[in-house]
């Protein structure tokens, strides 16, 4: 199981993060020693166990583009756009989770 570092963004919930990474809220709570599920905050970095071994993610950093991410992971911008439901492949932001496989 791959562990991913995810920074909480406005509007995130543990349930939504767990669904995205194909894991459970309880696993996120356990790996981050969180006692109260409602006590996450914007900017908090969570260790998230990504559920599927076949699925891989890239957390965008400042200066990243889909082209750079595609090159790093041996795929195409079109494929990344499709996997992530991106209507404009020119707009990604630091901290955004990009599914690469």
C-alpha positions in Angstrom: 0.0 0.0 0.0 1.4 3.4 -1.0 1.4 6.2 1.5 0.7 9.7 0.1 1.2 13.0 1.8 -1.8 15.2 1.2 -2.3 18.8 2.3 -5.9 19.6 3.4 -7.5 22.3 1.2 -10.6 24.4 1.8 -13.7 22.3 1.5 -12.0 19.0 2.1 -13.5 16.4 4.4 -11.9 13.1 5.7 -14.7 11.2 3.9 -13.9 13.0 0.5 -10.2 12.4 0.9 -10.7 8.8 1.8 -13.0 8.3 -1.3 -10.5 9.9 -3.6 -7.6 7.7 -2.4 -9.8 4.5 -2.2 -9.2 4.1 1.5 -11.2 4.6 4.7 -11.7 7.5 7.2 -10.6 5.1 10.0 -7.3 4.4 8.2 -6.6 8.1 7.8 -7.4 8.7 11.4 -5.1 5.8 12.5 -2.1 6.8 10.4 -2.4 10.5 11.5 -3.2 9.8 15.2 -6.3 12.0 14.9 -8.8 11.5 17.7 -11.6 13.7 16.5 -12.6 13.3 12.8 -13.9 16.8 12.6 -10.6 18.3 13.7 -8.8 18.6 10.4 -7.8 22.0 9.2 -6.7 23.7 6.0 -2.9 23.3 5.5 -2.7 20.2 7.6 -0.5 17.5 6.0 -2.1 14.0 6.3 -0.5 10.7 5.6 -3.0 8.8 3.5 -2.8 5.1 2.6 -3.7 4.9 -1.1 -5.9 1.9 -1.5 -5.1 0.5 -4.9 -1.6 -0.6 -5.8 -2.3 0.1 -9.5 -3.3 3.6 -8.8 -0.6 6.2 -8.5 -0.8 9.9 -7.6 1.4 13.0 -8.0 1.0 16.0 -5.7 1.6 19.1 -7.8 4.3 21.4 -6.7 4.9 25.0 -7.6 6.1 25.1 -11.2 4.5 21.8 -12.2 2.5 21.5 -15.3 0.6 18.5 -16.7 3.3 18.2 -19.3 6.0 17.9 -16.7 4.0 15.4 -14.6 3.3 13.4 -17.8 7.0 13.2 -18.6 7.8 12.2 -15.0 5.3 9.3 -15.1 5.6 8.2 -18.7 2.2 9.2 -19.8 0.5 12.0 -21.8 -1.2 15.3 -21.0 -4.4 14.0 -22.7 -4.3 10.9 -20.5 -3.8 12.9 -17.3 -6.6 15.3 -18.3 -9.0 12.4 -18.9 -8.0 10.5 -15.6 -8.6 13.7 -13.6 -11.6 15.1 -15.4 -9.7 18.3 -16.1 -11.5 20.6 -18.6 -8.5 22.9 -18.9 -5.2 21.0 -18.8 -3.3 24.3 -18.5 -4.7 25.0 -15.0 -3.4 23.0 -12.0 -2.4 24.3 -8.6 0.3 23.4 -6.0 -1.1 20.7 -3.7 -3.5 19.4 -6.2 -3.6 15.6 -6.4 -3.1 14.3 -9.9 -4.0 10.7 -10.6 -1.2 9.4 -13.0 -2.2 5.8 -13.2 
